[in-house]
Amino acid sequence: MRISQLEGRRVALWGWGREGRAAWRAIRAALPALPLTLFCNQAEAAEAAALGDPLLATRTVADAEALAGFEVVVKSPGISPYRPEAQAAAARGTVFLGGTALWFAGHPQARTVCVTGTKGKSTTTSLLAHLLRAGGHRTALAGNIGLPLLDVPEAAADGKAPEFWAIELSSYQTGDVAAGGVRPEVAVVLNLFPEHLDWHGSEQRYAEDKLALVTAARPRTAVLNAADPRLAALQLPDSRIVWFNRADGWHLRGDALYRGDAFVFDTAAVPLPGRHNRGNLCAVLAAIEALGVDAAPLAPAALDFRPLPHRLQWLGERDGIGWVNDSISTTPHASLAALDCHRGSRVAILLGGHDRGLDWTEFAARLGAGDEAPVAVVTMGGNGPRIHALLAPLAAQGRFTLEAASDLADAVMRARGLLGGQGVVLLSPGAPSFGAYRDYTERGRHFAALAGFDPDAISSIPGLGVV
């Protein structure tokens, strides 16, 4: 459904976050006379009222009856379509879609590369845009990375439209691509681990929703990770599949990057923390080739890539202690990867946040059996007590020191003391920030401030928009 097709319909917005505001701007720009209703909380209703839009009404109760009064509800990604009130309204004919669906419907000719995966999708999408731009290709960088598609101008300041679109999609947005009715040119899936189970309702549905980018949206080319068992088993009759992390495609041998049997360059100096991130360079190069661009000459441009904030971000050193901000870590797998990146260092890791019911058993087993174990673990947040109880037997065996903190400030203080002036404090919570913070960015900024660094200086994402 295109924005123009909303004319004359009863339309509501549900959610007033970044994506909700972008949807209002786009709809109002295209349909200035269309009445809109916004479902939001009290504070957001006051913010929306301050816009001075006489055709924007606000309501603070989004129950099934209220939602069913609209033909179309443009919802923010964080609002699950599996909520009972949404399901009930949908059964009565209300169509729920997101801003991503509206954008795709309105851009049928755009050359898009959509990137998803449980972890690494922001870095991969940004690196994709970086390498395409290094090759002289005008590229838009947008989506879940921090700039809604509906907020991207159709052209840069010089009036030229993007040649390619590098688009990050969360599991909340992947279904919207198919809903937009336009096949992406290339879709990349990096990996699959359990996440966002509270939104999706089950691990199976999370995987189904995530994979909708390649199963329902039917990209012309699907770029898949051969090292992920679930992805390796996929069959996509409507798409050409290109594999990375496989010997006949782009893959790593140690730090050496290969295309099949051809050595390309040594990635050891690429500023991507962790082998898993350098492995995602293989996904980027495979996607570039899928666009018909010679990727090998562009690969060394990864040496100039600027890493994104809040993703294994080295903040600096204070009084002998290094500080690493991995606030985007929202799964136990991500926390294990962060520890692996700092293998051999004296690490105090901060774990915990919003409890979505994820299983930490494998995390505990790895700490008990391998050499990833840190010097100290400090738990915090809603699932902190559950993680603490799981790790307590290992702490009793002397594997590491274990302490519980009341909040992030307390956790930072405890970690600093436990290291005794030598080592690394690693914020890699393995859980979302909901409740204590608006999002992982706010949590990472607070961590930086507690460590003595300027939150503004460490937070910018380079290259968003059309460059």
Secondary structure as UniProt FT lines:
FT   HELIX           3..6
FT   TURN            7..8
FT   STRAND          11..14
FT   HELIX           18..30
FT   TURN            32..33
FT   STRAND          36..39
FT   HELIX           42..49
FT   TURN            50..51
FT   TURN            54..55
FT   STRAND          56..59
FT   HELIX           64..67
FT   TURN            68..69
FT   STRAND          72..75
FT   TURN            77..78
FT   TURN            81..82
FT   HELIX           84..91
FT   TURN            92..93
FT   STRAND          95..97
FT   HELIX           99..106
FT   TURN            108..109
FT   STRAND          112..116
FT   HELIX           121..134
FT   TURN            135..136
FT   STRAND          139..143
FT   TURN            144..146
FT   HELIX           149..151
FT   TURN            157..158
FT   STRAND          164..168
FT   TURN            171..173
FT   HELIX           174..179
FT   TURN            180..181
FT   STRAND          186..189
FT   HELIX           197..200
FT   HELIX           203..215
FT   STRAND          221..225
FT   TURN            226..227
FT   HELIX           229..232
FT   TURN            237..238
FT   STRAND          240..244
FT   TURN            247..248
FT   STRAND          250..253
FT   TURN            254..255
FT   STRAND          256..259
FT   TURN            260..261
FT   STRAND          262..266
FT   TURN            268..269
FT   HELIX           275..290
FT   TURN            291..292
FT   HELIX           296..304
FT   TURN            309..310
FT   STRAND          313..318
FT   TURN            319..320
FT   STRAND          321..325
FT   TURN            327..328
FT   HELIX           332..341
FT   TURN            342..344
FT   STRAND          347..351
FT   HELIX           361..369
FT   STRAND          376..379
FT   TURN            382..383
FT   HELIX           384..396
FT   TURN            397..398
FT   STRAND          401..404
FT   HELIX           408..419
FT   TURN            420..421
FT   STRAND          423..427
FT   TURN            434..436
FT   HELIX           440..451
FT   TURN            455..459
FT   TURN            462..463
FT   STRAND          465..466
//
